[in-house]
Amino acid sequence: MVSLSQLAQSATETVHALIRRWPLVLALLLAGGWIWFAVSLSDVQGRMDLPWAYSIRMTCEDDPEAALWHGGCERIEVDIAKTGRPGFLDLYNAFVTVHHAPGPREASAARFADAQADPAFDVRATLAGQRYGLASVLPEFEGVRTRAHAEAVKDAIDVRDRALLVIGRAGLGVDALIAGALANLVHPGAMVDGARQYAAILMGTAKKSDFATGVSERR
């Protein structure tokens, strides 16, 4: 049997070995913490994405008053109709699109920054009867002054919504968790932003949903 003194000696030697190799130990701890944070962020992102994906489906469902907001649903109807679990690469690309690529407003802002405003263009009238005119989506059209710019934002929203539908089909599966974590690790800038937002949540200056979406920055 192993005596108590032998166990104590073994523990002491282990501690001394860790002290001698403290740079390696510190690096491993930091790497492990970074990976843990990527996984944790992926979990929060996935949980926030699922109701978002559901809302897209619900918006485009048949309804007696569907004419009030159904415009544009035909552009993603193929994606809504898809069934079955998406592949890992599809999930990874979906997480990159939703959480690491520029949002619909930002993606087109530079392209149309110098465009002359069309005095006859009314963004709200243009989006009337369309899903793009819903209160949750309308902020993406802030600063839009021409029809061409509005169409570019709509195209970008479609891309994001297709990605959300992919994540929605995967649910809270392990493959989605890993795909999201990998996307976070590949985009360290987003990880830093996530850490900053997490600190803001702890200090009470942001909501947990902001942890995944970054909404607090756009308020």
Secondary structure, 3 states (H helix, E strand, C coil): CCCHHHHHHHHHHHHHHHHHCHHHHHHHHHHHHHHHHHHHHHHHHHHHHHHHHHHHHHHCCCCCCHHHCCECHHHCHHHHHCCCCCCHHHHHHHHHHHHCCCCHHHHHHCCCCCCCCCCCCCHHHHHCCEHHHCCCCHHHHCCCCCHHHHHHHHHHHHHHHHHHHHHHHHCCCHHHHHHHHHHHHHCHHHHHHHHHHHHHHHCCCCCHHHHHHCHHHHC
